[in-house]
């Protein structure tokens, strides 16, 4: 019963803005940052979403801005950058990290439903 209650928290967010659900199936923790508005003059902004530990699923709220964004994934193995995306294009996003630097950065996809920002669960 407790697991079902926690799982429902991951999938109930009526708040405005997009959410990002991160499944960390890799062997180490990752720090997630969002980079906004890359240009040649350096007018970029970056903010930290948080840390997702190995074997954990976590939900974050994404800022909605009218410029491209990239998710930066930092771990012991290095730094990955996803392709650019606009959070406002979809209400929910999802990424599964497996500790593979060749494919993890390309795992960011629109999700079926929003999650509850701040919710954390063991990976299923």
HUTA-V745125 format. One record per helix or strand of 3 or more residues. SS is the DSSP state (H for helix, E for strand). FROM is the first residue (numbers start at 1). TO is the last residue. If there is no record, write none. Layout:
# HUTA-V745125
ss from to
SS FROM TO
SS FROM TO
This chain:
# HUTA-V745125
ss from to
H 2 10
E 19 24
E 30 36
E 45 52
E 56 61
E 69 75
E 78 81
H 87 89
E 92 97
H 104 106
E 120 122
